[in-house]
């Protein structure tokens, strides 16, 4: 049985990553208790009480550990991943995998020199059954050739429970580098594009801000040789919403459209993962909740077979590079009222 360790328990995404690999048949043999957020550590220990606490260096040096899973502070993820790869381990990293182009170059070099896998867990695709079903429908030709994707990705801020690094752009890379990377990933896979151009990008702060310079809104216009894309990300999920965000994806095809309401159908059907398909044969709703997820099983198979079925390595690099370019080139809009809260 393949063995993995969790190192970098700074974001709650580590829970899903750990559970996903356990469900795929791998064994978690240890977690490093170092964290910037004790609540994340406590949550990990509650969910996985049988996983012992082990020092970081011991886990990295353990030759029986084949994979390291990390949701460390984003700016620290590249260095941790490189250290793990240079000690013979494959890596699954929470998004964003890197926060600078220099880090990305170092990760690419480590992958080339070690032959290890560096996979970014884009949870808004890999943990959402409706996205998997939508990709199957596109592959089956249900909407023809994909011409455009529109990703709307609101998130709940929850400022009072965020760790200090969440409000430091140098720590998380900015809103487009961070949550924008999810949407770039989906644009590339739905359109079948290996790369794209950032046509334009914008970041802004609306209303009262939790800290100076905080970005609570961002947008990206993308274009590849095959299709166009629009992305909007924000931290404006209202308190009355029963989920953390009303994430939506619209896939425009030459012969039909798909719309996903990933997490909630507002005032409609209960539960998450609602897919709406319209094409030449009519319209229909598909309840995708409970459909099996494939990323973690595919990753485990890639570790065993040295393959790239869960995610192509060049895809992971392309998504990170485009997110960093969008962030770096973004027009920064100063808006009336965009000030720190008193």
Secondary structure, DSSP 8 states (H G I E B T S, - for coil): --EEEEEEE-STHHHHHHHHHHHTT-EEEEE----S-HHHHHHHHHH-TTS-B--HHHHHH-TT--EEEEE--HHHHHHHHHHHHTTT-EEEEES-S-SSHHHHHHHHHHHHHH---EEEE-HHHHT-HHHHHHHHHHHTTTT-SEEEEEEEEE----GGGS-GGGG-HHHH--HHHHTHHHHHHHHHHHHT-S--EEEEEEEE--SEESSTT---EEEEEEE-SS-EEEEEEES---TT-SSS---EEEEEESSEEEEEE-S--TTSSSSS-EEEEEETTEEEEEE-TT----HHHHHHHHHHHT--SS--HHHHHHHHHHHHHHHHH-EEE--TT-EE--
